[in-house]
Amino acid sequence: MVDATKSGGGKVGFIARIGASFRRTGGFFGDVMSELKKVRWPNRKELTTYTLVVMVTVVLLAIFFFVVDLGISRLIDLILGT
């Protein structure tokens, strides 16, 4: 008997490969769901704290890069004499 997935081609081999692909994809999403059940999700207070930390960090980095950009542009203006 010839294995459909290892045959030289044809519709049977192609259809078998498609079916195997769908089974692997279904297994992948099943694994994803089981892993998501293991996740410890943050509570409201932790989420608020994490969000605040991210927002403050973004603002501080924006200010830092603004100052660096301003300094570099002034330095270039001094060098070019404009």
ZALUMTOR-793721 format. One line per 2 residues: their letters; for each residue x, y, z of C-alpha. Coordinates in nm, 3 decimals. Example, Ala and Ser with C-alpha at 12.3 -4.5 7.8 and 13.67 -1.06 7.14 Angstrom:
# ZALUMTOR-793721
AS	1.230:-0.450:0.780 | 1.367:-0.106:0.714
This chain:
# ZALUMTOR-793721
MV	0.000:0.000:0.000 | 0.129:0.348:-0.090
DA	0.128:0.629:0.167 | -0.065:0.924:0.023
TK	0.160:1.183:0.187 | 0.477:1.036:0.036
SG	0.351:0.958:-0.311 | 0.506:1.124:-0.610
GG	0.222:1.374:-0.646 | -0.134:1.378:-0.765
KV	-0.452:1.485:-0.595 | -0.446:1.219:-0.325
GF	-0.105:1.329:-0.197 | -0.201:1.694:-0.216
IA	-0.528:1.643:-0.029 | -0.354:1.434:0.235
RI	-0.095:1.708:0.287 | -0.371:1.971:0.319
GA	-0.551:1.754:0.576 | -0.231:1.703:0.774
SF	-0.170:2.076:0.765 | -0.516:2.147:0.908
RR	-0.461:1.888:1.182 | -0.129:2.048:1.277
TG	-0.288:2.394:1.278 | -0.573:2.272:1.497
GF	-0.323:2.114:1.734 | -0.127:2.439:1.749
FG	-0.433:2.641:1.848 | -0.527:2.378:2.104
DV	-0.180:2.412:2.258 | -0.213:2.791:2.257
MS	-0.544:2.772:2.445 | -0.401:2.535:2.707
EL	-0.100:2.766:2.759 | -0.326:3.071:2.794
KK	-0.511:2.895:3.077 | -0.180:2.880:3.269
VR	-0.117:3.254:3.240 | -0.143:3.463:3.556
WP	-0.325:3.776:3.444 | -0.261:4.101:3.638
NR	-0.533:4.242:3.859 | -0.668:4.596:3.817
KE	-0.417:4.760:4.055 | -0.116:4.592:3.891
LT	-0.243:4.682:3.545 | -0.287:5.046:3.645
TY	0.063:5.055:3.794 | 0.222:4.895:3.487
TL	0.037:5.132:3.255 | 0.151:5.434:3.456
VV	0.513:5.313:3.450 | 0.501:5.272:3.073
MV	0.344:5.615:3.018 | 0.598:5.792:3.242
TV	0.884:5.610:3.070 | 0.757:5.712:2.725
VL	0.724:6.077:2.831 | 1.074:6.082:2.983
LA	1.226:5.923:2.673 | 1.042:6.171:2.449
IF	1.181:6.462:2.651 | 1.531:6.311:2.641
FF	1.528:6.264:2.264 | 1.382:6.612:2.214
VV	1.672:6.764:2.411 | 1.930:6.552:2.227
DL	1.777:6.645:1.889 | 1.771:7.013:1.984
GI	2.135:6.995:2.094 | 2.248:6.823:1.775
SR	2.060:7.070:1.555 | 2.214:7.365:1.741
LI	2.557:7.208:1.706 | 2.508:7.163:1.333
DL	2.389:7.525:1.306 | 2.710:7.639:1.481
IL	2.929:7.428:1.254 | 2.758:7.544:0.934
GT	2.737:7.902:1.056 | 2.369:7.955:0.983
